[in-house]
Amino acid sequence: MEQRELQLLVEKISLDFFGRHFLHMALFNPRLRSTGGRYLLGTHNIEINKKYLEQLGEEELIGIIKHELCHYHLHLEGRGYQHKDQDFKLLLQKVGAPRFCNQLPERTAKRTSKRILIYQCTNCKLTYKRRRSINTSRYVCGKCRGKLSKVKEMEL
């Protein structure tokens, strides 16, 4: 799907489900990582994460578009457009839009892999267990200020 097709789809969904025209731009934003889409308050544009279309299909994309259009139309009307607002929750129910989008399969796979990195101080031999790697040239032992070295990496 290209940008133009996305624009036409958003305009069609806006007319079909909300009965109002979408007068701004709908774009794919490749920088979006943890969200399916976002509504920009300043420009009134909608940005969509293309990975959701590729990995979860058009049905998920339509749900994300409906969700962002709820923000769009409520904000332009001057009503509560935030997730916490009652107007927003009611409009989501009315049009059948999800409150939150599903997780991408690639993100859930990253989250389930459990690796443990073990570092040890060269002076006092104190060990540190970490999930994220440490820059050993920048960080030192918290007990004796000695140099850290990576001992091993374990998969759980």
NUMI-559738 format. One record per residue (C-alpha): residue number from 0; residue in one letter; chain; x, y, z. Coordinates in pm, 1 decimal. Layout:
BEGIN
<node nufi="NUM" rodren="A" rofi="A" xx="X" yy="Y" zz="Z"/>
...
end
This chain:
BEGIN
<node nufi="0" rodren="M" rofi="A" xx="0.0" yy="0.0" zz="0.0"/>
<node nufi="1" rodren="E" rofi="A" xx="130.0" yy="342.6" zz="-96.2"/>
<node nufi="2" rodren="Q" rofi="A" xx="70.8" yy="684.1" zz="66.0"/>
<node nufi="3" rodren="R" rofi="A" xx="-205.1" yy="772.5" zz="-180.7"/>
<node nufi="4" rodren="E" rofi="A" xx="-391.5" yy="446.9" zz="-112.2"/>
<node nufi="5" rodren="L" rofi="A" xx="-362.5" yy="512.2" zz="261.7"/>
<node nufi="6" rodren="Q" rofi="A" xx="-502.4" yy="863.8" zz="216.2"/>
<node nufi="7" rodren="L" rofi="A" xx="-801.1" yy="729.3" zz="21.0"/>
<node nufi="8" rodren="L" rofi="A" xx="-863.1" yy="454.1" zz="279.0"/>
<node nufi="9" rodren="V" rofi="A" xx="-860.6" yy="704.3" zz="567.7"/>
<node nufi="10" rodren="E" rofi="A" xx="-1098.8" yy="935.6" zz="380.3"/>
<node nufi="11" rodren="K" rofi="A" xx="-1334.1" yy="644.4" zz="306.9"/>
<node nufi="12" rodren="I" rofi="A" xx="-1332.3" yy="518.2" zz="668.9"/>
<node nufi="13" rodren="S" rofi="A" xx="-1394.0" yy="872.1" zz="792.8"/>
<node nufi="14" rodren="L" rofi="A" xx="-1701.4" yy="909.6" zz="572.8"/>
<node nufi="15" rodren="D" rofi="A" xx="-1836.0" yy="557.0" zz="634.6"/>
<node nufi="16" rodren="F" rofi="A" xx="-1796.5" yy="541.1" zz="1013.3"/>
<node nufi="17" rodren="F" rofi="A" xx="-1796.8" yy="905.7" zz="1125.3"/>
<node nufi="18" rodren="G" rofi="A" xx="-2006.3" yy="1070.7" zz="853.7"/>
<node nufi="19" rodren="R" rofi="A" xx="-1747.6" yy="1349.1" zz="821.2"/>
<node nufi="20" rodren="H" rofi="A" xx="-1470.8" yy="1429.4" zz="575.3"/>
<node nufi="21" rodren="F" rofi="A" xx="-1103.0" yy="1385.5" zz="660.7"/>
<node nufi="22" rodren="L" rofi="A" xx="-944.6" yy="1708.3" zz="535.7"/>
<node nufi="23" rodren="H" rofi="A" xx="-579.7" yy="1655.8" zz="628.2"/>
<node nufi="24" rodren="M" rofi="A" xx="-299.5" yy="1413.0" zz="540.5"/>
<node nufi="25" rodren="A" rofi="A" xx="-254.6" yy="1046.6" zz="631.0"/>
<node nufi="26" rodren="L" rofi="A" xx="106.0" yy="929.4" zz="609.2"/>
<node nufi="27" rodren="F" rofi="A" xx="315.5" yy="622.0" zz="675.7"/>
<node nufi="28" rodren="N" rofi="A" xx="587.3" yy="705.9" zz="928.4"/>
<node nufi="29" rodren="P" rofi="A" xx="871.4" yy="449.4" zz="935.0"/>
<node nufi="30" rodren="R" rofi="A" xx="1009.9" yy="597.5" zz="1259.1"/>
<node nufi="31" rodren="L" rofi="A" xx="712.3" yy="481.4" zz="1466.4"/>
<node nufi="32" rodren="R" rofi="A" xx="818.6" yy="180.8" zz="1674.9"/>
<node nufi="33" rodren="S" rofi="A" xx="592.3" yy="112.0" zz="1970.3"/>
<node nufi="34" rodren="T" rofi="A" xx="260.4" yy="241.9" zz="1840.1"/>
<node nufi="35" rodren="G" rofi="A" xx="30.9" yy="170.0" zz="1549.1"/>
<node nufi="36" rodren="G" rofi="A" xx="-33.1" yy="532.9" zz="1470.1"/>
<node nufi="37" rodren="R" rofi="A" xx="-62.4" yy="883.1" zz="1604.6"/>
<node nufi="38" rodren="Y" rofi="A" xx="-271.0" yy="1193.1" zz="1556.1"/>
<node nufi="39" rodren="L" rofi="A" xx="-70.4" yy="1516.4" zz="1545.3"/>
<node nufi="40" rodren="L" rofi="A" xx="-247.3" yy="1798.9" zz="1727.7"/>
<node nufi="41" rodren="G" rofi="A" xx="-55.6" yy="2077.4" zz="1554.2"/>
<node nufi="42" rodren="T" rofi="A" xx="-105.1" yy="1974.9" zz="1192.2"/>
<node nufi="43" rodren="H" rofi="A" xx="-411.7" yy="1747.3" zz="1233.1"/>
<node nufi="44" rodren="N" rofi="A" xx="-232.0" yy="1484.3" zz="1024.8"/>
<node nufi="45" rodren="I" rofi="A" xx="-240.4" yy="1114.0" zz="1104.7"/>
<node nufi="46" rodren="E" rofi="A" xx="73.9" yy="900.1" zz="1093.5"/>
<node nufi="47" rodren="I" rofi="A" xx="51.9" yy="521.9" zz="1060.4"/>
<node nufi="48" rodren="N" rofi="A" xx="311.9" yy="251.8" zz="1130.3"/>
<node nufi="49" rodren="K" rofi="A" xx="336.6" yy="46.2" zz="810.0"/>
<node nufi="50" rodren="K" rofi="A" xx="471.4" yy="-257.3" zz="1000.0"/>
<node nufi="51" rodren="Y" rofi="A" xx="123.0" yy="-318.9" zz="1140.8"/>
<node nufi="52" rodren="L" rofi="A" xx="-14.4" yy="-357.7" zz="789.4"/>
<node nufi="53" rodren="E" rofi="A" xx="271.2" yy="-585.6" zz="684.4"/>
<node nufi="54" rodren="Q" rofi="A" xx="270.9" yy="-808.7" zz="992.5"/>
<node nufi="55" rodren="L" rofi="A" xx="-90.0" yy="-805.9" zz="1117.7"/>
<node nufi="56" rodren="G" rofi="A" xx="-290.1" yy="-727.5" zz="804.9"/>
<node nufi="57" rodren="E" rofi="A" xx="-545.2" yy="-479.5" zz="678.1"/>
<node nufi="58" rodren="E" rofi="A" xx="-801.7" yy="-551.6" zz="952.5"/>
<node nufi="59" rodren="E" rofi="A" xx="-556.5" yy="-427.9" zz="1218.6"/>
<node nufi="60" rodren="L" rofi="A" xx="-472.8" yy="-124.6" zz="1002.6"/>
<node nufi="61" rodren="I" rofi="A" xx="-841.0" yy="-31.0" zz="976.1"/>
<node nufi="62" rodren="G" rofi="A" xx="-873.5" yy="-52.5" zz="1356.1"/>
<node nufi="63" rodren="I" rofi="A" xx="-573.8" yy="179.2" zz="1399.8"/>
<node nufi="64" rodren="I" rofi="A" xx="-716.1" yy="426.9" zz="1146.9"/>
<node nufi="65" rodren="K" rofi="A" xx="-1053.9" yy="430.5" zz="1327.2"/>
<node nufi="66" rodren="H" rofi="A" xx="-875.7" yy="493.3" zz="1658.1"/>
<node nufi="67" rodren="E" rofi="A" xx="-677.1" yy="785.5" zz="1518.9"/>
<node nufi="68" rodren="L" rofi="A" xx="-985.9" yy="928.0" zz="1348.5"/>
<node nufi="69" rodren="C" rofi="A" xx="-1158.9" yy="929.8" zz="1688.6"/>
<node nufi="70" rodren="H" rofi="A" xx="-878.8" yy="1155.3" zz="1817.0"/>
<node nufi="71" rodren="Y" rofi="A" xx="-902.7" yy="1366.3" zz="1499.9"/>
<node nufi="72" rodren="H" rofi="A" xx="-1277.4" yy="1430.9" zz="1493.3"/>
<node nufi="73" rodren="L" rofi="A" xx="-1313.9" yy="1486.8" zz="1868.4"/>
<node nufi="74" rodren="H" rofi="A" xx="-1020.3" yy="1730.2" zz="1874.7"/>
<node nufi="75" rodren="L" rofi="A" xx="-1160.8" yy="1933.6" zz="1585.7"/>
<node nufi="76" rodren="E" rofi="A" xx="-1501.0" yy="1948.1" zz="1760.5"/>
<node nufi="77" rodren="G" rofi="A" xx="-1339.4" yy="2069.8" zz="2082.2"/>
<node nufi="78" rodren="R" rofi="A" xx="-1448.6" yy="1762.3" zz="2279.7"/>
<node nufi="79" rodren="G" rofi="A" xx="-1243.7" yy="1521.2" zz="2492.2"/>
<node nufi="80" rodren="Y" rofi="A" xx="-1002.6" yy="1350.7" zz="2252.4"/>
<node nufi="81" rodren="Q" rofi="A" xx="-760.3" yy="1191.0" zz="2503.0"/>
<node nufi="82" rodren="H" rofi="A" xx="-765.7" yy="821.7" zz="2599.7"/>
<node nufi="83" rodren="K" rofi="A" xx="-896.0" yy="908.2" zz="2946.6"/>
<node nufi="84" rodren="D" rofi="A" xx="-1194.1" yy="1113.9" zz="2823.9"/>
<node nufi="85" rodren="Q" rofi="A" xx="-1547.1" yy="973.7" zz="2825.3"/>
<node nufi="86" rodren="D" rofi="A" xx="-1625.2" yy="1122.1" zz="2480.3"/>
<node nufi="87" rodren="F" rofi="A" xx="-1329.2" yy="932.6" zz="2336.3"/>
<node nufi="88" rodren="K" rofi="A" xx="-1426.8" yy="601.4" zz="2497.8"/>
<node nufi="89" rodren="L" rofi="A" xx="-1786.0" yy="631.9" zz="2376.7"/>
<node nufi="90" rodren="L" rofi="A" xx="-1684.3" yy="714.1" zz="2019.2"/>
<node nufi="91" rodren="L" rofi="A" xx="-1442.7" yy="418.6" zz="2015.1"/>
<node nufi="92" rodren="Q" rofi="A" xx="-1729.6" yy="188.1" zz="2110.7"/>
<node nufi="93" rodren="K" rofi="A" xx="-1964.8" yy="344.5" zz="1859.1"/>
<node nufi="94" rodren="V" rofi="A" xx="-1733.1" yy="292.6" zz="1560.0"/>
<node nufi="95" rodren="G" rofi="A" xx="-1583.0" yy="-37.2" zz="1680.5"/>
<node nufi="96" rodren="A" rofi="A" xx="-1227.1" yy="88.6" zz="1715.3"/>
<node nufi="97" rodren="P" rofi="A" xx="-977.0" yy="-74.0" zz="1952.7"/>
<node nufi="98" rodren="R" rofi="A" xx="-855.9" yy="127.3" zz="2251.0"/>
<node nufi="99" rodren="F" rofi="A" xx="-503.9" yy="-10.6" zz="2204.4"/>
<node nufi="100" rodren="C" rofi="A" xx="-347.4" yy="-190.1" zz="1907.7"/>
<node nufi="101" rodren="N" rofi="A" xx="-203.5" yy="-540.4" zz="1927.6"/>
<node nufi="102" rodren="Q" rofi="A" xx="166.8" yy="-601.6" zz="1980.3"/>
<node nufi="103" rodren="L" rofi="A" xx="378.4" yy="-663.8" zz="1673.9"/>
<node nufi="104" rodren="P" rofi="A" xx="506.2" yy="-1023.6" zz="1657.5"/>
<node nufi="105" rodren="E" rofi="A" xx="865.9" yy="-899.3" zz="1628.0"/>
<node nufi="106" rodren="R" rofi="A" xx="833.4" yy="-699.8" zz="1952.8"/>
<node nufi="107" rodren="T" rofi="A" xx="688.5" yy="-990.9" zz="2151.3"/>
<node nufi="108" rodren="A" rofi="A" xx="968.7" yy="-1218.8" zz="2026.6"/>
<node nufi="109" rodren="K" rofi="A" xx="1231.3" yy="-971.8" zz="2150.6"/>
<node nufi="110" rodren="R" rofi="A" xx="1061.5" yy="-945.7" zz="2486.6"/>
<node nufi="111" rodren="T" rofi="A" xx="1044.7" yy="-1320.9" zz="2548.7"/>
<node nufi="112" rodren="S" rofi="A" xx="1415.6" yy="-1387.2" zz="2493.0"/>
<node nufi="113" rodren="K" rofi="A" xx="1580.7" yy="-1379.9" zz="2834.4"/>
<node nufi="114" rodren="R" rofi="A" xx="1951.8" yy="-1321.9" zz="2829.0"/>
<node nufi="115" rodren="I" rofi="A" xx="2158.6" yy="-1242.1" zz="3131.8"/>
<node nufi="116" rodren="L" rofi="A" xx="2497.5" yy="-1073.6" zz="3107.3"/>
<node nufi="117" rodren="I" rofi="A" xx="2737.4" yy="-1129.2" zz="3395.5"/>
<node nufi="118" rodren="Y" rofi="A" xx="3006.2" yy="-873.9" zz="3471.9"/>
<node nufi="119" rodren="Q" rofi="A" xx="3272.3" yy="-899.7" zz="3740.2"/>
<node nufi="120" rodren="C" rofi="A" xx="3494.7" yy="-643.5" zz="3909.0"/>
<node nufi="121" rodren="T" rofi="A" xx="3864.4" yy="-716.8" zz="3850.5"/>
<node nufi="122" rodren="N" rofi="A" xx="3955.3" yy="-587.9" zz="4200.7"/>
<node nufi="123" rodren="C" rofi="A" xx="3696.9" yy="-714.8" zz="4451.8"/>
<node nufi="124" rodren="K" rofi="A" xx="3541.5" yy="-990.4" zz="4230.5"/>
<node nufi="125" rodren="L" rofi="A" xx="3186.4" yy="-861.1" zz="4289.9"/>
<node nufi="126" rodren="T" rofi="A" xx="2949.9" yy="-990.0" zz="4018.1"/>
<node nufi="127" rodren="Y" rofi="A" xx="2675.6" yy="-794.4" zz="3844.8"/>
<node nufi="128" rodren="K" rofi="A" xx="2387.4" yy="-952.7" zz="3654.9"/>
<node nufi="129" rodren="R" rofi="A" xx="2232.6" yy="-734.6" zz="3387.5"/>
<node nufi="130" rodren="R" rofi="A" xx="1988.3" yy="-772.1" zz="3097.8"/>
<node nufi="131" rodren="R" rofi="A" xx="2133.1" yy="-480.3" zz="2906.4"/>
<node nufi="132" rodren="S" rofi="A" xx="2498.2" yy="-454.7" zz="2817.9"/>
<node nufi="133" rodren="I" rofi="A" xx="2724.8" yy="-215.7" zz="3006.5"/>
<node nufi="134" rodren="N" rofi="A" xx="2993.6" yy="3.1" zz="2853.3"/>
<node nufi="135" rodren="T" rofi="A" xx="3287.0" yy="-129.2" zz="3058.7"/>
<node nufi="136" rodren="S" rofi="A" xx="3511.3" yy="161.4" zz="2958.1"/>
<node nufi="137" rodren="R" rofi="A" xx="3264.2" yy="406.6" zz="3109.9"/>
<node nufi="138" rodren="Y" rofi="A" xx="3126.4" yy="229.1" zz="3418.8"/>
<node nufi="139" rodren="V" rofi="A" xx="3315.9" yy="99.4" zz="3721.0"/>
<node nufi="140" rodren="C" rofi="A" xx="3240.1" yy="-114.9" zz="4026.1"/>
<node nufi="141" rodren="G" rofi="A" xx="3007.5" yy="54.4" zz="4272.6"/>
<node nufi="142" rodren="K" rofi="A" xx="3186.0" yy="-98.0" zz="4570.0"/>
<node nufi="143" rodren="C" rofi="A" xx="3557.2" yy="-35.1" zz="4504.6"/>
<node nufi="144" rodren="R" rofi="A" xx="3560.8" yy="170.3" zz="4179.2"/>
<node nufi="145" rodren="G" rofi="A" xx="3751.6" yy="-112.8" zz="4006.3"/>
<node nufi="146" rodren="K" rofi="A" xx="3736.3" yy="-201.5" zz="3636.3"/>
<node nufi="147" rodren="L" rofi="A" xx="3448.9" yy="-423.1" zz="3514.9"/>
<node nufi="148" rodren="S" rofi="A" xx="3491.0" yy="-709.2" zz="3273.2"/>
<node nufi="149" rodren="K" rofi="A" xx="3229.5" yy="-924.2" zz="3101.3"/>
<node nufi="150" rodren="V" rofi="A" xx="3245.8" yy="-1280.2" zz="3234.0"/>
<node nufi="151" rodren="K" rofi="A" xx="2974.7" yy="-1457.4" zz="3037.3"/>
<node nufi="152" rodren="E" rofi="A" xx="2635.7" yy="-1432.4" zz="2869.0"/>
<node nufi="153" rodren="M" rofi="A" xx="2358.5" yy="-1679.7" zz="2956.0"/>
<node nufi="154" rodren="E" rofi="A" xx="2030.6" yy="-1754.6" zz="2775.9"/>
<node nufi="155" rodren="L" rofi="A" xx="1735.1" yy="-1850.6" zz="2993.2"/>
end
